[in-house]
Amino acid sequence: MPVEFLTDAQAATYGCYTRPPSTAELDRCFLLDDKARGLIESKRLPHTRLGFAVQLTTLLFIGRFLADPTDVPTEVVDYLAEQLDIADPSCVKDYRVREMTRLEHATQIRDAYGFVEFTAAAEELARWVDDRAWTTGDGPKALFDGAVVWLREHRVLLPGVSTLARLVARVRDAAMARLWDTLAAPLTASQAAALELLLEIPDGARTSDLERLRRGPTRVSGRAMAAALDRVSELSAIGVGQIELGAVPRRRVIELARYGMAGKAPALRRHPYARRLATLLATVVGLQARATDDAVELFDVLMTTELLARAQRQTRDEQARRYPRVSKDAGKLAAAVGVMLEATTWGPEITLELVWDAIENVVSRAELRTAVANITDVVPAPGTDPDTQWRATLADRYAVVRPFLPMLCTAIRFGATAEATPVLDALRALPDLLDARPTARVPAGYLDARKVAVDLVPPGWARVVFTPGRPETTVNRAGYVFCVLELFHQRLRRRDIFALASGRWADPRAQLLDGPAWEAARGPVLNALQLPHDSDPLLAEHASDLDAALRHVAGRLIANTEVSIDEQGRLHAGKIDAVSDPPSLTDLRRRCEAMLPRVDIGEVVLEVMSWHPEFAAAFTPASGGQARLDDLSVSVAAALTAHALNVGFTPVLSPGVAALTRHRISHVDQNYLRAETYAAANAPLITAQADIPLAQAWGGGLLAAVDGVRFVVPVRSIDARPNPRYFGRRRGVTLLNLVNDQAVGLAGQVVSGTPRDSLHVIDLIYRQDGGRRPEVIISDTGSYSDMVCGLMRLLGFDYRPQLADLPDAKLWRINPGADYGPLNTAARGKIDLGRIRAHWPDLLRLAGSIHTGAVSAHDVLRMLAHGGNPTQLGEALAHYGRIFKTLHVLSYVDQAPYRAQIKGMRNLQEGRHDLARHVFHGRRGDLRRAYHEGMEDQLGALGLVLNCITLWNTVYLDAALTQLRDEGYPVRDEDVVRLSAYMRRHLNVHGHYSFQLPDLAGTRRTLRDPDTGDEDEDR
């Protein structure tokens, strides 16, 4: 082995043919041009002409001359002989007879094509390797492969494998040392000492401070909020947050931080001094952002679920508890009012005494007084906000927020827009107000009204803040505090207030491309998205399309019996009838399912790894080095299986197998399984699925659907949210996933609770791991909004949400005077093209910023929605989206195949979700991870294993169809497209699991006989 990062097999395949060139490669690299033919024509004998051509093309293809110039695939020799009109390609063997001829030809070829010796380019290559290692942090194997490509591109003869490997290792080691020195250099002695102390275990503690600080909050309470803010303050007190790290690529800092987050303190202590300090610095900087995110996330959960929602729920419960009494009192009042109304018909001589006598015959005065008092106590006064009651209930929980209020603004640095600055100022003033001592004029429980921002108090809070009977020039302390907190929370959620050192709660406006950055990106971005600088021609085209669609559908309403319009002018489309399964499809499904070999999940993962080595190679250590573990693929498969089945490590252990011990699997889990490796491993699976004929029969990969599968989280977590519809009385998370029409998952994302998909769907698309970018996106009704429609179109997607509430769908028009006949009432909305034109440059910048990854679509949509009151830019985007929303609704009601396609993709995704629930069966299907990163890791493993199953099933289903056709079985194309890649009866998900592949000798498993009657129980 020349260098430790290269195996014997890798070294043996260096600079030679590892496989016969493909047809495309032969045509591209071995086709002799005029220059090559001119050199070859001077050679007289067939074997010298052919040998010269072989040496020339080998150099261009591989980058070096071979010791045996004829040690090439026969396909190459045959291809070149045919071009040179040499009838007997085997004559090339004679080329080896005279050694001097080979050397002379090599010199001639090298001079003619400008190839240079490695020594002449070694210094320049070293600079390239250094730049690549510095900016990317690639491992030595990746750098070695990149160096080979660089040498070929620069026409440098490849050196010996040891020479190149040693250069790469030496330069990479130097770049890593420079990285550590650069990060450690700005640290003062006190800062370095503070960082080193993080690795020590304090007296009486069981873990180091670093391990303690890496653990975020899980409880949702005022005390937990105070502890989360203490964590932020403790990290800030280390004093490294202000160190300028701009000299180091951000990617390298993130990689070091990731390693520090996962590494054990003893292992970090063993690193050299500079590396240890650099890793700790990056880790603390990353931890500060994470701790800030955790604290703000906890504040959001606390306000949303524990304070606001609970106060509203308690108020509703109290109202329900009082209902019987209120109903009784209201009945008495109604009886009295009824007598009074009847008395108006008794004539002009009626007196008040007579009316009272009549009333008292029904209900006594004492009962009426009691009823009025009771009703007044329950029903808000006329003109007051009905939400005053729950706000008053909320103010009773002042003790929950008092412990953390003083730290909320001191521990976290917040910024705000001009509009939200008064709210942030009011929050920052709270600690001093609360610390003020009670006086005779401002007693306990009240605040000095002259020192609070009374102008901020909205009408809904007025009666709670300015309580009746309070001392003059005071306000209710608890009411004012919660008023400010709710205003702060509202603006925080729509990012008018933002955390400066944060990832999830940062200012999206600051992340938008602007100035020189936008000028540099505008041309390529607009070209990629096919968006013009001038909006007029595009808007004119859209206006014409919308007008034509409205007229077309209106004209077809009489003949189209599947669409009707009710008396209010609302559209109704006929339901899609389920297509019955023909007997041929039923039998084909049964046969295919019976033919699939029975297999464990772990064996599926390992077999897919054997098909696609790049899948296994994607799992690299968090440290950025090269994996040095024997049978790493077995350990990875075991860890993936344990996570995907939700069974823990015990069922996948085999104590006698080194790769399947608890220590090994735990090490692999912590160091090799993460979002980046999942994405890299998923890419070859997506590509492989697209190459299978059966998957191509299902679709072309340009149609995709977004939806979520829900998981209950029974452990304490700030990342799980309540939703009674899906989680009952518990909390949970949603795994959003993007699946294309070839049944393979393209991307996944874990989101808290069950939020509207529309806030995440675009970000999910841009997280795609591989494959073709889909052009048509289908989602459920929850993702349906005008702004999302507009943004999706700007980004080049055809967005088709399912319409569950079609009668409520409003149609929009551009021409207010156009007559659309029966659609005139439905098309009552007016699209303002002028507003779109006025904001077109900003809309382009918005789309460009999302497309380049500068900002997330989730933050942009929150910013534009502005708490239900869209900004002017948001309104312009909504008007643009209404064009395509209306076109979508018209196509939906007018075209049954259009609706069927949407329904088909929704069914496909539900099939994947059913398989996910079947696989994720352990622990009753609950997700027992407290932190978001852990949830992403486990559900990421589930998504990857689902794609392994999908690919494995598709490969064997395709083989089963081939075998059935060869045997004469009538396989109909219309039945093939309705087969599912999510069959599961042959998969073992229970018991102890196997991670030992049978010796397949490069072939596939033997298909079972569908007629043997092997009908085992459902697995």
Beta strands, then each sheet from edge to edge (+ up, - down):
strand 1: 414-416
strand 2: 446-448
strand 3: 474-476
strand 4: 497-499
strand 5: 563-565
strand 6: 571-573
strand 7: 599-600
strand 8: 703-712
strand 9: 721-722
strand 10: 731-740
strand 11: 745-752
strand 12: 776-779
strand 13: 798-801
strand 14: 812-813
strand 15: 829-830
strand 16: 987-988
sheet 1: 1+ 4-
sheet 2: 2+ 3-
sheet 3: 5+ 6-
sheet 4: 7+ 16+
sheet 5: 9+ 10- 8+ 12+ 13+
sheet 6: 9+ 10- 11+
sheet 7: 14+ 15+
end
